Amino acid sequence: DAKTTQPPSMDCAEGRAANLPCNHSTISGNEYVYWYRQIHSQGPQYIIHGLKNNETNEMASLIITEDRKSSTLILPHATLRDTAVYYCIVRAVGSGGSNYKLTFGKGTLLTVNP
Amino acid sequence: DTAVSQTPKYLVTQMGNDKSIKCEQNLGHDTMYWYKQDSKKFLKIMFSYNNKELIINETVPNRFSPKSPDKAHLNLHINSLELGDSAVYFCASSPRDGNQPQHFGDGTRLSIL
């Protein structure tokens, strides 16, 4: 899987948008970008994923640059409960053996402040 | 209803013992996984089963033996526990289609005395 680079930590004020960047400059054409988060003492939680188009769901928006070398996860109105480690992961498509696994990096610790 | 459930939530035992962790998913998924999160918080894949067939085994010591009695269950048995086995173990599941997200349980915190 391609490597990703994320800032180790970020702060955000409650109610403001949180923009979490991720670099994946070696991403291949068949690799998706996934975002998960891990709130303290819980299992990782899926947020969103995309291939090349921007995506939005009830939790967040994912903006992928045209060259696909970087992306940004946007939490539009951060709350205290959004404090967590956010992981950006690239993963190949298809059902081949190694395509199933998620390779987690260190992620970004987002702290939402009151 | 809990989608991916693991038992026990906490497990404290002595070095050299044998223990099992159970995982069940009620999502109808074909693929299940075990991940290990060590004290430095790195999450790493250990095993993956697709409809009871092993598809990923990431250089895990053979003291660790996953068992999948059916596609809704993937249990992890660990023999001769060592201090370095202390970690949080997460079970996950996903549909067969590799594009779909994985759903994780809340983890089993294993402490070796």
Interface residues (C-beta under 8 A of the other chain):
Chain A: Y32 Y34 Q38 S41 Q42 G43 P44 Q45 Y46 H49 V85 Y87 R91 A92 V93 G94 S95 G96 G97 S98 N99 Y100 K101 L102 T103 F104 K106
Chain B: V4 T31 Y33 Y35 K41 F42 L43 K44 I45 S48 N50 I55 I56 E58 F90 A92 S94 R96 D97 G98 N99 P101 Q102 H103 F104 G105 D106 G107
